[in-house]
Amino acid sequence: MRAIAIDASEHGGLGSLVDEMHQLRARVFAGRLGWRVKIEYGRERDEYDALDPTYILALTDRGDVAGCARLLPTTGPTMLSWTFPQLVPGGRLRGKSTMIESSRFCVDTRIEGRGGRFLHEATLTMFAGMIEWSMSNGFDEIATATDVRFERILQRAGWPMTRLCRAQLIGETMSVAGILPADQASFERVRPPGYCSDVRRLQRVAA
């Protein structure tokens, strides 16, 4: 399995992968998790996809999208500030140039393959790709909102999250926001056996 990064300049040239990513998001967030998200023609998109994000994808050996995440600088609009302010002290994330926000993380659990510590290989590939891209682009922290179940997965992977607040019920999900370190030690802990990536080649220079 391989991690790649697709920045704003690559959205058109790698449009087939981006389209497959939006289909995966629809299957996971609307289909499997039952979230109230906007689906059009079998694809999930929201307003943050219009802000020129970088996408991290995990690809199978056949080139299929097995996982994805969206990265946006915290110096601009973020989901934590505009969509989930109740998860952030004071209702607004204090963004900075060395912090990126991750959102819309998901993996296709139908694809077989296991990494270390009984975690899905796609999940570990995504973790490693996010950290590697962040370090390559001058970011040392990743902010995110997630649920307490996924918080436990991060802990098991050796990538514990520092909470910004106590867990809160949003809809039917116990949700929490936190900060993840993007450093070499974390990368070494989460990197699955045989990990490879193109995230450095397709990097975006941090503003």
Buried (B, 14 or more C-beta within 10 A) or exposed (E): BBBBBBBEEBBEEBEEBBBBBBBBBBBBBBEEEEBEBEBEEEBBBBEBBEEEBBBBBBBBEEEBBBBBBBBBBBBEBBBBBEBBBEBBEEEEBEBEEBBBBBBBBBBBEEBEBEBBEEBBBBBBBBBBBBBBBBBBBBBBBBBBBBBEEBBEBBEEBBBBBEEBEEBEEBEEBEBBBBBBBBEEEBBEBBBBEEBEBBBEEBBBEBE
